[in-house]
Amino acid sequence: MRTPLIISAFICICAFQAGAADSNSNHQGIIDIEQKRVEILQHIQERITNSQAEISCVKAAASHEEFKACHEKYRPAPPKNDKRNHSPQQ
C-alpha cells in the first residue's frame, strides 16, 4: 500500500516540475518575441528614415546627375556574391 502512494507522489512531483519548466520556457518565448519585435520595429524605422532622406534628395535634385547621385547614395549596389543575380541551374 505504501509503494503505490510513493509512486503517485513521485509522478505528481515530476508532472509539476514539467509544468513549471513549460511555463518558464513559455515566458522565455514571450521575451524572445518581444525582443524580436523591438529589433524589427527598429529596422523598419531605419528604413523609413532612409526613405525620407532619399525623398528629400530626389526633391532637391535638379539634374539627371543629381538623381543618379541620390540613387547611388541611398541604394548602393548589391554585393558581388549576391545569389539573386545568378541564373538558376537546370
N, C-alpha and C positions, 0 to 999 in steps of 0.2 A: 504494500500500500504506500509505503514511503517513497519508493523508487519512481512510480508514475508522477507523484507530486513534485519531486525534484526535477524530473524531466520536463514537466509542464512549466515549472518556474523558469527553467533554463531557456525553453523555447520562447516564453514571453519576454525574457530579458533580451534575447537575440533579436526578436521582432522589434522591440522598442528601439534598440540601438540601430537597426537597419533603417527604421523610420526616421530617426534623428539624423542619420547620415544623408538620407534622401532630402530632408529638409535643409540641411546645411549645403548640399550640392545645389539645390534649387535656389537658395539665397545667393550662392556664388554665381549661378547662371544669370540672375537678375542684375548683379553687379556688372558682370561681363557685358550684358546687353546695354546697360546704362552707359558704360564706358565706350562701347562701340558707337552708340547713338551720338555721344558728345563728339567723338572723332569724326563721324560722318557729317554732322552739322558744321563742324569747324571747316572741313574740306569744302562743303557747299558754300559757306560764307567766303572762303578764299577765292573760289571760282567766281562768285558774284562780284566781289571787289575787283578782280582781274577783268571781268567783262565790262564793268563800269569804267575802268581806266581805258580799256580798249575803245569803248564808245566815245569817250572824250577825245581820244587821239584821232579817231576817224572823223569826228565832227570838226576838229581843228585842221584837218588835212586840206591843203589847197591844191595839191598836185598828185599825179599818179605815184611819184617817188615817195611822197609822204604817206600815201595809202600803203605802199609796199613796206615802208619802214614800220608802220603800225603793225602790219601783218607779221613781219619778222620779229618784232619786239614781243608781241603778245601771243603769238602762235609759232613757237620755234619748231624747226624741222624735227621730225621723229628720229630716234636713234637709228643708226645704220643696221643694227641687228633686229629691227622690228620685223617680226614674223608675218605681220599683216601684208607686207609688201611683196612677199614671195608668192609665186603662183602655186596652187595646190598640185601635189604629185599624184599621178594616177597609177 
